[in-house]
């Protein structure tokens, strides 16, 4: 049985894996495309880690989106660099849009943490007898919140450097 199947079975019976190495970044405002999927738009690759690290695919997808808003030709160059493993070309664009990328991540993280806080407020008022899985839901939300807080800490450091 693979780990994902095992985690699903544990969740099915009321257990939660709080030792997972990462969580999906939960940004759902991106419309999938063949190009985005090719450069990393995937639940298994768009990840935040308990250390506060952010998977490279998040940077690639956001850079691709930003370039699509600013310059379609450069977007094509970046896309080809992603497909061909041309880290030098990718780095040029990642550095050029560094603060805009982090700004988008910060906006998402702050919004998601606010939503989790609201859900937490609602969840504490739920009767565990009528909703027996509410404890597991709370535990999962706390696990995700801890990872998002770690990411927020790192992102806030970067964004504070912009303000200076």
SERO-4910 file (N, C-alpha, C, O; in steps of 0.05 Angstrom, whole numbers):
BEGIN
 pado doro    nc1    nc2    nc3   cac1   cac2   cac3    cc1    cc2    cc3    oc1    oc2    oc3
  Unk    A     17    -23      0      0      0      0     18     25      0     36     27     16
  Unk    A     13     44    -18     30     68    -19     22     86      4      1     83     16
  Unk    A     39    107      9     34    125     31      8    140     28     -6    143     48
  Unk    A      2    149      4    -22    165      0    -47    148      7    -65    158     20
  Unk    A    -47    123     -1    -70    105      5    -72    100     35    -93     99     46
  Unk    A    -49     97     47    -48     92     76    -59    117     91    -75    114    110
  Unk    A    -51    141     82    -61    165     95    -91    168     91   -105    176    109
  Unk    A   -101    161     68   -130    162     63   -145    142     81   -166    149     92
  Unk    A   -134    119     85   -146     99    103   -146    108    132   -165    105    147
  Unk    A   -123    120    140   -122    131    167   -143    152    172   -156    153    192
  Unk    A   -145    171    153   -165    192    155   -193    181    155   -210    191    170
  Unk    A   -198    161    140   -224    148    138   -233    138    166   -257    139    172
  Unk    A   -214    129    182   -221    118    208   -214    137    231   -213    129    254
  Unk    A   -211    163    225   -208    183    245   -180    190    255   -177    202    275
  Unk    A   -160    181    239   -132    188    246   -122    208    226   -131    209    203
  Unk    A   -103    225    235    -92    244    216    -61    243    218    -50    240    240
  Unk    A    -48    244    196    -19    244    194     -8    272    198     -8    288    180
  Unk    A      1    277    223     12    304    228     42    304    224     55    324    230
  Unk    A     53    283    213     81    282    207     86    283    176    108    278    167
  Unk    A     66    291    162     69    294    133     91    314    127     93    334    141
  Unk    A    107    309    107    129    327    101    121    354     89    138    372     86
  Unk    A     96    357     81     88    382     67     57    382     65     43    363     72
  Unk    A     47    405     55     19    408     49     16    423     23     32    440     17
  Unk    A     -5    417      9    -11    431    -16    -16    460     -9    -27    466     13
  Unk    A     -8    478    -25    -10    507    -19    -38    518    -21    -42    541    -13
  Unk    A    -57    503    -30    -85    509    -29    -94    535    -43   -114    547    -36
  Unk    A    -79    543    -63    -86    566    -79   -103    556   -103    -93    541   -120
  Unk    A   -128    564   -103   -146    552   -123   -154    571   -145   -172    565   -161
  Unk    A   -142    595   -146   -150    615   -166   -135    612   -192   -138    630   -210
  Unk    A   -120    591   -196   -106    587   -221   -122    568   -239   -129    546   -231
  Unk    A   -127    577   -263   -141    560   -283   -120    542   -296   -102    552   -309
  Unk    A   -122    516   -292   -103    497   -303   -101    499   -334   -121    503   -347
  Unk    A    -78    495   -344    -73    494   -373    -52    472   -377    -38    464   -358
  Unk    A    -49    464   -402    -28    445   -409      0    455   -401     16    440   -390
  Unk    A      4    481   -406     30    493   -400     35    494   -370     57    487   -361
  Unk    A     15    502   -355     19    503   -326     23    476   -314     40    472   -296
  Unk    A      9    456   -324     13    429   -314     41    419   -321     53    405   -304
  Unk    A     51    426   -344     77    418   -353     99    430   -335    120    417   -331
  Unk    A     95    454   -324    116    466   -308    112    462   -278    128    472   -262
  Unk    A     91    447   -270     89    440   -242     63    444   -228     61    438   -204
  Unk    A     42    454   -242     16    458   -229      4    430   -222     -7    417   -240
  Unk    A      7    423   -197     -2    396   -188     -4    396   -158     11    409   -144
  Unk    A    -24    381   -148    -28    379   -119     -3    367   -106      3    373    -83
  Unk    A     11    350   -120     34    336   -108     60    352   -111     80    344   -100
  Unk    A     60    375   -125     84    390   -129     83    419   -119    104    431   -115
  Unk    A     60    429   -116     56    457   -106     54    456    -76     31    455    -65
  Unk    A     77    456    -63     77    450    -34     89    471    -16    107    485    -25
  Unk    A     79    472      8     92    487     30    102    466     50     90    445     53
  Unk    A    124    472     63    137    453     81    137    464    109    137    488    113
  Unk    A    138    447    130    138    455    157    161    474    164    160    489    184
  Unk    A    183    474    149    206    491    153    200    520    142    216    538    147
  Unk    A    177    523    128    171    549    116    180    550     87    176    571     74
  Unk    A    193    529     78    202    529     50    178    527     31    157    517     38
  Unk    A    183    536      7    163    536    -15    174    521    -38    197    525    -46
  Unk    A    159    503    -49    169    486    -71    175    504    -96    161    524   -101
  Unk    A    195    497   -111    203    512   -135    180    515   -155    178    534   -170
  Unk    A    162    495   -156    140    496   -175    122    520   -170    110    530   -189
  Unk    A    119    527   -145    102    551   -139    114    576   -152    100    592   -164
  Unk    A    141    578   -150    154    601   -162    151    600   -192    147    621   -205
  Unk    A    154    576   -204    152    574   -233    124    581   -243    121    596   -262
  Unk    A    104    571   -230     76    576   -238     69    606   -235     57    618   -253
  Unk    A     77    618   -213     71    646   -209     87    664   -228     76    683   -239
  Unk    A    112    657   -234    127    672   -253    115    670   -281    113    690   -295
  Unk    A    106    646   -288     93    642   -314     68    660   -316     62    672   -336
  Unk    A     52    660   -294     28    677   -294     34    706   -297     22    721   -312
  Unk    A     54    716   -282     62    744   -282     71    751   -310     63    772   -321
  Unk    A     87    734   -322     97    740   -349     74    741   -369     74    757   -388
  Unk    A     54    724   -365     30    724   -383     15    750   -381      2    758   -401
  Unk    A     16    763   -358      3    789   -355     20    812   -366      9    833   -373
  Unk    A     46    808   -369     64    830   -376     76    827   -404     78    847   -418
  Unk    A     84    803   -412     98    800   -437     96    771   -446    110    754   -436
  Unk    A     79    766   -465     74    738   -475     99    726   -487    103    702   -484
  Unk    A    115    742   -500    140    731   -512    159    721   -490    170    699   -493
  Unk    A    162    737   -470    180    728   -448    167    704   -433    182    687   -423
  Unk    A    141    703   -432    128    680   -420    135    655   -435    140    634   -423
  Unk    A    136    656   -462    143    633   -478    172    625   -472    179    601   -471
  Unk    A    190    645   -470    218    639   -465    221    625   -437    235    606   -434
  Unk    A    206    635   -417    207    623   -391    196    595   -391    207    577   -379
  Unk    A    174    591   -406    162    564   -408    182    544   -420    185    522   -409
  Unk    A    195    552   -441    215    535   -454    238    529   -434    248    506   -433
  Unk    A    246    549   -419    267    545   -399    259    524   -378    275    508   -370
  Unk    A    234    526   -370    224    506   -350    224    478   -362    233    459   -349
  Unk    A    215    476   -387    214    449   -399    241    437   -404    245    413   -402
  Unk    A    261    455   -411    287    446   -418    307    445   -395    330    439   -398
  Unk    A    297    452   -371    315    452   -348    336    474   -349    358    470   -338
  Unk    A    330    496   -362    349    518   -365    347    536   -340    333    556   -341
  Unk    A    361    528   -319    359    542   -294    370    571   -296    361    588   -281
  Unk    A    389    576   -313    400    603   -316    379    622   -326    376    644   -315
  Unk    A    364    615   -347    343    632   -358    321    635   -338    310    657   -334
  Unk    A    313    613   -325    292    615   -304    300    634   -282    284    650   -273
  Unk    A    326    633   -274    335    650   -252    333    680   -259    327    696   -242
  Unk    A    338    686   -284    335    714   -293    307    724   -288    303    746   -277
  Unk    A    287    709   -296    259    717   -292    251    716   -262    237    734   -253
  Unk    A    260    695   -248    253    693   -220    264    717   -204    251    727   -186
  Unk    A    289    725   -211    301    748   -198    287    774   -206    283    791   -189
  Unk    A    279    776   -231    266    801   -240    239    805   -226    232    828   -221
  Unk    A    224    784   -221    198    786   -210    196    776   -181    175    770   -170
  Unk    A    220    774   -168    223    763   -141    202    774   -122    188    759   -109
  Unk    A    201    801   -119    184    813    -99    154    811   -107    137    809    -89
  Unk    A    148    811   -132    120    808   -141    111    779   -135     88    775   -127
  Unk    A    129    760   -139    122    732   -133    117    729   -103     97    718    -95
  Unk    A    135    739    -87    132    737    -58    107    753    -49     94    745    -30
  Unk    A    101    775    -62     77    790    -55     52    774    -59     34    775    -43
  Unk    A     51    759    -81     28    742    -86     26    719    -66      4    712    -57
  Unk    A     49    708    -59     49    686    -39     39    697    -13     23    685      1
  Unk    A     49    721     -5     41    733     20     11    738     21     -2    732     41
  Unk    A      1    749      0    -28    755     -2    -44    730      2    -63    729     17
  Unk    A    -36    708    -11    -50    683     -9    -48    672     20    -68    663     31
  Unk    A    -24    671     31    -19    660     57    -35    675     78    -49    663     95
  Unk    A    -34    702     77    -49    718     96    -79    713     94    -93    710    114
  Unk    A    -89    712     69   -118    707     65   -126    679     76   -146    676     89
  Unk    A   -109    659     70   -116    632     78   -115    629    108   -132    616    120
  Unk    A    -95    642    121    -94    641    150   -118    654    163   -128    645    183
  Unk    A   -128    676    151   -152    689    161   -176    670    158   -193    668    176
  Unk    A   -178    656    135   -200    637    131   -199    614    151   -219    606    162
  Unk    A   -174    604    157   -171    583    176   -180    593    204   -192    578    219
  Unk    A   -173    617    211   -180    628    237   -211    630    239   -222    623    261
  Unk    A   -224    638    218   -254    639    218   -265    611    222   -284    607    237
  Unk    A   -254    592    207   -264    564    210   -259    553    238   -275    538    248
  Unk    A   -236    560    249   -229    551    276   -250    562    296   -259    547    314
  Unk    A   -258    587    292   -279    598    309   -305    584    307   -319    580    327
  Unk    A   -312    575    283   -337    560    279   -335    532    291   -354    521    302
  Unk    A   -311    520    287   -308    492    294   -309    488    325   -318    467    334
  Unk    A   -301    508    340   -302    504    369   -330    504    380   -335    494    402
  Unk    A   -349    514    364   -377    514    373   -393    490    363   -416    487    369
  Unk    A   -379    472    349   -392    448    338   -393    426    359   -373    420    373
  Unk    A   -415    413    363   -419    391    382   -405    366    370   -413    357    349
  Unk    A   -386    356    385   -372    332    376   -389    307    375   -383    288    360
  Unk    A   -411    307    390   -429    284    389   -445    283    363   -450    261    353
  Unk    A   -452    306    353   -467    306    328   -448    307    303   -457    301    281
  Unk    A   -423    315    307   -403    315    286   -378    301    296   -359    315    304
  Unk    A   -377    275    296   -355    260    309   -328    264    296   -307    259    308
  Unk    A   -327    274    271   -301    279    258   -290    307    262   -269    314    251
  Unk    A   -304    324    277   -296    352    280   -268    353    293   -253    372    287
  Unk    A   -262    335    311   -236    335    324   -214    331    303   -193    344    304
  Unk    A   -218    312    285   -199    306    264   -196    331    245   -174    337    237
  Unk    A   -218    344    239   -218    367    222   -202    389    236   -185    402    223
  Unk    A   -206    393    261   -191    414    276   -161    407    276   -145    425    272
  Unk    A   -155    382    280   -127    374    281   -114    379    254    -91    389    252
  Unk    A   -128    372    233   -117    376    206   -113    406    201    -92    415    191
  Unk    A   -133    423    208   -131    451    204   -107    463    220    -94    481    211
  Unk    A   -102    453    244    -80    462    260    -53    454    247    -34    470    247
  Unk    A    -52    430    236    -28    421    221    -22    440    198      0    449    194
  Unk    A    -43    446    182    -40    463    159    -33    492    168    -16    505    156
  Unk    A    -46    501    189    -41    528    199    -12    531    208      1    551    202
  Unk    A     -1    511    221     27    512    230     46    515    206     65    530    207
  Unk    A     41    500    185     58    502    161     55    529    148     75    541    141
  Unk    A     30    539    146     26    565    134     39    587    150     49    607    139
  Unk    A     38    584    177     52    604    194     82    604    190     95    625    190
  Unk    A     93    581    186    122    579    180    129    592    154    149    607    151
  Unk    A    112    588    133    116    601    107    113    631    111    128    646    100
  Unk    A     92    639    125     87    668    130    112    681    142    119    703    134
  Unk    A    123    668    162    147    679    175    169    685    155    181    706    155
  Unk    A    174    666    137    195    669    117    187    691     96    204    707     88
  Unk    A    163    690     88    153    709     68    154    738     79    162    757     66
  Unk    A    146    741    104    146    767    117    174    779    119    178    803    116
  Unk    A    194    761    123    222    771    123    229    782     96    241    804     94
  Unk    A    223    768     75    229    777     48    214    803     42    226    822     32
  Unk    A    189    805     49    173    829     44    182    853     60    180    875     52
  Unk    A    193    848     84    204    870    100    229    881     87    235    905     91
  Unk    A    244    865     73    267    875     59    259    893     36    274    912     29
  Unk    A    236    888     24    226    905      3    219    933     14    225    953      1
  Unk    A    209    934     38    200    959     50    224    977     58    221   1001     62
  Unk    A    247    965     60    271    980     69    284    996     46    304   1009     50
***
